[in-house]
Structure formats: structure tokens, C-alpha cells
Amino acid sequence: MPLLDAVGRYSVRQVEYLGALAIQLWRCLRFTVRAHAFGRRRLRWKRVVMQMAEIGVHSLPVLCLVSGATGLIMALQGGAELRKFGAMDAVINLVGTSMTRELGPLIAAIVVIGRSGSAMSAEVATMAVTEELDALRAMALDPVDFVLVPKYLAMLVMLPCLTVMAVFSGILAGGVFTYYSLDLTLIQYFLRTGDILLMRDIISGLVKAGIFATVIVHVSCLEGFLVRGGPVSVGRATTNAVVKSIFLVVLADLICTAFFYFYWR
Amino acid sequence: MAAKFSARQLLNRHGREPIIEVSGLKACYGERVVLDGVNLNIRRGETMVILGGSGSGKSTLLRHIEGLERPSGGSVRICGIDLAKATDQQLSALRRMMGVSFQSAAMFNSMTVGENVALPLLEHTDLAEPTIELMTKMKLQQVGLSGVEDLYPMQLSGGMRKRASLARALAMDPEILLFDEPSAGLDPVIAAGLDELILDLKGTFRITIIVVTHALSSAFRIADRMCMLYEGKMLAVGTVDEIRNHPHPRIHQFVNRIPSQPEPSSHRYITGF
């Protein structure tokens, strides 16, 4: 029964991985509440702010470009079809809702995985290889507390912010399209978009961003923490982190969307 | 604060007995047995040198004493507390009184040297920042590094990094100092300087020092007692003279630097056509 054997082994490994993620998340939340709630450690806050700049500010240009291009593509593709039915107006609905609910959070997450998730796992993996994590433990500092918590806090703040920027630039790009094809001014366009969007759309987008932030940081750092051996494994950890983050983010997106579809209409 | 007190209390309550007791320690990486029934008692205030060739398991032993690995069998007790069964608080208290200098120095590359040394003080004490800054300077001076506070570890030479990591290990004024291969990759002058530094610490602070090394000259110079590991087994524990004159063939060979005899077959292979 080699096939059954392999399937069983594989499943056990995946369950183990999820368990490790859950334990890491739990410890991270405990440390976050304990250390940061009382604001005693200035050094930690410095690290959080540095991470925020790295995750948020520095990825803003590329994010806006990607998101803007996506918004424009969607307007063009949608416009081409909707024109046949004489419903060009619906382009505004299309771009506005899909950007806010779905594409904004997803694009922000994927850009951040590429930029910061990979960098995080490489950093943590390098620390594992060069005994820096052991040095932390030997100093009675928990690596989860010291390395992961600042990254998590930074990501938890910055990914929703980036999502807002992604949504905005996507919708703005749609506005450029309607300016030329529907003769709407940008102000009219934004007012129409505002009419269409519901609070539900905006909140569900931001909730997604928060969940994606959790997935990205924890998957990336866990890949780093699990590294054993030499420098070769740093590269492997980075690849794994990116692949697993993208997969799990899309999976989480599906679950969230299904949840909002069934339970919040 | 409470945890710090408890570490002192542990020490006081524990006055006479060995500060570190390793008994029947077994360590496996997968199938491979790295340590097999190692026994070792280290008394308070002594300098113990752990000798052994490459791959003899001496770094693994040190990692177990640091509590970084879980033993597959046997136990490591520090101040009477079994590391494998210790609570988080006990473990944290014990680690605060241990200073560790790693083989690869393990400086945090994202921080300056000064921040590296100051880190344990910032995290574990309530000292004001100017005090911490002053202590950092003093610790770096103690290891012969002045004016490198604002450099990054990567900007230092290997020997300087090693000394900086010693300064970091000393930052909390540890009771136990663990030192993995102090002289590996250093030139003889700097290595001798490190030996002096260890002797100095021993003289002034009466701290327990554990050094893992295969550098014989420095081992004989700094040790109160020594032990020798060979293929995961503890061959002998004794004073410097006892080890130097030990009858066991492996120890004799190691201490007198006698190369292994080439196998007869390989000899024939080279000359025998």
C-alpha cells in the first residue's frame, strides 16, 4: 500500500504544519497583548515602526501601479462586453464593487507577499542558520516575541492601509476610462461609485486584509523558523513561504467570500 | 523583577552542590546517536574545559546545557532544576544568569554592536538608558573593543565579532559563562588575549565557566578541570594533570597530538603497484 502510505504521510505533515501555525499564532497573540499593551519597551516600538516603513511605505508605488493597471484592465474588458448591451454605466459598478470587495485586498496581499513575505522568511531563515535565534533563546528572549510580534503588528496595520490605497488607485483608473468613454468627470464618477458601494463592501474588504496579514506574516515566519541546515535552505524557505502564502491567502479569500455571501447580504 | 530574585535565591539555596549536573544524557539526531550516556558535574566557580575532536558531540552537549535542545534521555540540571521539566519562568530565570558566546558569534546583524550588547539589559532590566549605554561601553572595553558601538557586526573582523559576542554574553553579569570554541578562526595573539580575558573573569568574578574547544594550549592554560568526549561518550573527567597523563589511548593520542595511523590497506594502495 505505498500509495495509501504516501497519502497518509502527506496528510499528517499538513496537519502538523497547520498545528504549528496555530500554536505560533496563539503565542504571538499572547506576547502581543502582554508586551505591547503596556508600552514599556521602546526598542520594540522602534522595530515595529521600521517594519511598517518597510512593508507599507516602500511598497506603495508598485502597489498603486499594479492595482491601477488592474482597474483599467477590468474597465476595458468589462466595457467591451457591456457596450454590446448599451450598459456602459455598469462599468462603474463593476470596477467599484470588485475592487473594494475582492481585488484590492488580494492585489495588496500578493504584492506584499512578493515584497515583504519573501524578505521576512529570508531574514528569519538567515537568523536560524547563523544561530541568531539560538542566541535569542539563550538570552531568555523568545524569537516569537522578539522577531515575529513586531512584524505582525506592522503588517496588521499596514496591509489594511495598503488595501485602501489599492482600492483607491484601482477605482481611479476606472475613472480615467469612464472620463474618455462616458464623458463623466472624475467627481461625478466618484459620486456614482460612492452611491453604489455599501458599508458591507468596504468592511468585508478590510476584514479580508486583516486576515491576509495574519496569514502572510505567520506563514513566512514559520517557514523561516523551521529552517535547519545551511544557506541552501534559506532559499528553499523563501520559495516555500511565497508559494504557501499565495495559496493560503487565496484559500482564505474564498472562505471569507463564501462566508459573506451566505451570512451577510 | 520577581524572576531575577528567584535566580539568586536558586543559587543561594544551592550553595555547595554542583551548579550543573548532566546525568545519563542521550541525544539523537534522527537515527544518529550524538551523545550516549554523558555524565558531568560542574562545581560553582570552576572552569571546565570540554575537549573533543570534530564531531565528538561537544557542541551538542553545550546546546543541551543551554537548554536549546531536548534530551532524548537522561537529564541536565542547573541549580537543581531539570531543564526539560522547568517552567517557562524558571527557564527564563536560569537563562538570565547564563551568558553564551556562540561558535559563529551569532551577533544580530540587523543591529549595531552597541545595540547587540545592550539588548539583554534593555529587555531584562529597568535601567535607564544612559546607564545602559555606559555599561555597554564598559563591557566592550573589557573585551578590548572600544569605539565600535555604532558599527554593524558585518563591519568587524571575525576576531572582533567573537569578542563582541563575549561582551554581549557578559552584559548581564552572568553566573555561568558558556563558550563555544573561543579560539576557532582567530590568530594566535588574539586567541591568547581571549585566554587572558577568561582567566581575568575567573579571578575577579568567580563565575563558572564552561569552554568547549579543541585548542590544547589554551585548554591547559585556562582549565581547572577538563573532560574529554569521544564519539558521544565521556571518556574521562579530571584535573589538567590527570587528563594530560591519562592512560586511555584516545586521550593520550589527542593530548599529544599523534595522528591516526594510516590503514595498512590504504598504504598499500598508494605504494603497491
Interface residues (C-beta under 8 A of the other chain):
Chain A: R41 L43 E123 T126 M127 T130 E131 E132 D134 A135 R137 A138 M139 A140 L141
Chain B: R63 E66 G67 L68 L91 S92 A93 R95 R96 M98 V100 F102 Q103 S104 A106 M107 F108 N109 S110 L119 P120 L122 E123 H124 S165
